[in-house]
């Protein structure tokens, strides 16, 4: 047994380079693992930062949309046309605002030149009023107005009831016959 231990000791002492090589190789492998771990940590941190930036941007976008919606709802409740339509048709102000906003959005998209300028003067904040309708997409046809009415819980046939009330409101505000005729054409079913 002593001989075996002596031989083993001699072997180890006579080959220090083998032991050193094993230690060096182990140290290199540990350094690689350490470097790889650091790289993964940096990537995870960068990914987390990007995710947070994206989340912040999404949150800001959602808050902006919510602000726009609140602004639109506030404008709907300050809409004398909607008040008049709601009162005359005995419907809620919200329904009247949704319907009249959809009809005005169509008018804003269809009218050109002097008629559009006149309508903008007669209905201050027209683009703000009609922005609420854009949550349903661009209202560029009577079919889209009908869809907006339907989404608001009204029947498309009610467009024919809204039209004379809105035209009467605009006439009281001094609308020209040309504008009134153009609006009648835009809203005719």
C-alpha positions in Angstrom: 0.0 0.0 0.0 2.9 2.3 0.8 4.3 1.6 -2.6 1.1 2.5 -4.3 0.8 5.7 -2.4 4.4 6.5 -3.2 3.8 5.8 -6.8 0.7 7.9 -6.9 2.5 10.8 -5.2 5.5 10.5 -7.6 3.1 10.4 -10.5 1.4 13.6 -9.3 4.6 15.3 -8.5 6.2 14.3 -11.7 3.3 15.6 -13.8 2.4 19.0 -12.4 1.5 20.2 -15.8 -1.4 17.7 -15.9 -2.8 19.0 -12.7 -2.2 22.5 -13.8 -3.9 21.9 -17.1 -7.0 20.5 -15.4 -7.2 23.5 -13.1 -6.7 25.9 -15.9 -9.2 24.2 -18.1 -11.7 24.3 -15.2 -11.0 28.0 -14.7 -11.6 28.7 -18.4 -14.9 26.8 -18.4 -16.0 28.8 -15.3 -15.0 32.0 -17.0 -17.1 31.0 -20.1 -20.1 30.2 -17.8 -19.7 33.5 -16.0 -19.5 35.5 -19.3 -22.5 33.6 -20.7 -24.5 34.4 -17.6 -23.5 38.1 -17.7 -24.6 38.2 -21.4 -27.9 36.6 -20.6 -28.5 39.0 -17.7 -27.7 42.0 -20.0 -30.1 40.7 -22.7 -32.8 40.0 -20.1 -32.4 43.6 -18.7 -32.5 45.1 -22.3 -35.6 43.0 -23.1 -37.2 44.1 -19.9 -36.5 47.8 -20.7 -37.9 47.4 -24.2 -41.0 45.7 -22.8 -41.5 48.5 -20.3 -41.0 51.1 -23.0 -43.6 49.3 -25.2 -46.0 49.0 -22.2 -45.6 52.7 -21.5 -46.2 53.6 -25.1 -49.3 51.4 -25.2 -50.5 52.8 -21.9 -50.1 56.4 -23.2 -51.9 55.5 -26.4 -54.8 53.9 -24.5 -54.9 56.9 -22.2 -55.0 59.3 -25.2 -57.8 57.3 -26.7 -59.7 57.4 -23.4 -59.1 61.2 -23.2 -60.5 61.5 -26.7 -63.5 59.5 -25.9 -64.2 61.5 -22.7 -63.8 64.7 -24.8 -66.2 63.3 -27.3 -68.7 62.4 -24.6 -68.4 65.9 -23.0 -68.9 67.4 -26.5 -72.0 65.2 -27.0 -73.5 66.6 -23.9 -72.7 70.2 -25.0 -74.3 69.6 -28.4 -77.4 71.8 -28.8 -78.3 69.8 -32.0 -78.4 66.6 -30.0 -80.4 68.3 -27.2 -83.0 69.5 -29.8 -83.1 66.1 -31.6 -83.4 64.2 -28.2 -86.2 66.5 -27.0 -88.2 66.4 -30.3 -87.9 62.6 -30.8 -88.1 61.8 -27.0 -84.9 59.8 -27.1 -81.8 59.9 -24.9 -79.3 62.7 -25.4 -76.7 60.0 -25.9 -78.7 58.4 -28.8 -79.4 61.9 -30.2 -75.7 62.8 -30.0 -74.5 59.6 -31.6 -77.0 59.9 -34.5 -76.5 63.6 -35.1 -72.7 63.2 -34.9 -72.8 60.4 -37.4 -75.0 62.5 -39.8 -72.7 65.5 -39.4 -69.6 63.3 -40.0 -71.2 62.2 -43.2 -71.9 65.8 -44.1 -68.4 66.8 -43.3 -67.0 64.1 -45.6 -69.4 64.8 -48.4 -69.6 68.6 -48.5 -67.0 70.7 -50.3 -65.9 74.3 -50.6 -68.4 77.0 -49.4 -70.9 74.5 -48.0 -68.3 72.8 -45.8 -67.0 76.2 -44.6 -70.5 77.4 -43.8 -71.4 74.2 -41.9 -68.1 74.6 -39.9 -69.2 78.1 -39.0 -72.7 77.1 -38.0 -71.6 74.2 -35.9 -68.6 75.3 -33.9 -66.4 72.3 -33.0 -67.9 70.2 -35.8 -64.7 68.2 -36.3 -64.6 67.5 -32.5 -68.3 66.4 -32.6 -67.7 64.2 -35.6 -64.5 62.6 -34.1 -66.6 60.5 -31.8 -68.2 58.9 -34.9 -64.7 58.0 -36.1 -64.5 55.4 -33.3 -66.7 53.4 -35.7 -64.6 54.1 -38.7 -64.8 56.8 -41.3 -68.4 57.7 -42.0 -68.3 58.3 -45.7 -71.6 56.8 -46.8 -75.3 56.7 -45.7 -74.8 52.9 -45.0 -72.2 53.8 -42.4 -74.6 56.3 -40.8 -77.2 53.5 -40.7 -74.7 51.3 -39.0 -73.8 54.0 -36.5 -77.5 54.3 -35.7 -77.9 50.6 -35.3 -74.8 50.4 -33.0 -76.4 53.2 -30.9 -79.6 51.2 -30.5 -81.7 53.0 -33.1 -83.3 52.0 -36.3 -81.9 53.3 -39.6 -85.3 54.7 -40.5 -84.8 57.3 -37.8 -82.3 59.1 -40.0 -85.4 60.5 -41.8 -86.6 61.9 -38.4 -83.2 63.4 -37.5 -82.7 65.2 -40.8 -85.5 67.8 -40.6 -84.6 68.6 -37.0 -81.0 69.2 -37.8 -81.9 71.2 -40.9 -84.3 73.3 -38.9 -81.6 74.0 -36.3 -79.2 75.1 -39.0 -81.9 77.2 -40.7 -82.4 79.0 -37.3 -78.7 79.6 -37.2 -78.8 81.3 -40.7 -77.8 78.4 -43.0 -78.1 79.2 -46.7 -80.6 77.5 -48.9 -77.7 76.0 -50.8 -76.2 74.3 -47.7 -79.7 73.1 -46.6 -80.3 71.6 -50.1 -76.9 69.9 -50.1 -77.4 68.4 -46.6 -80.9 67.2 -47.7 -79.3 65.4 -50.6 -76.5 63.9 -48.4 -79.0 62.6 -45.9 -81.7 61.4 -48.3 -82.5 57.8 -48.1 
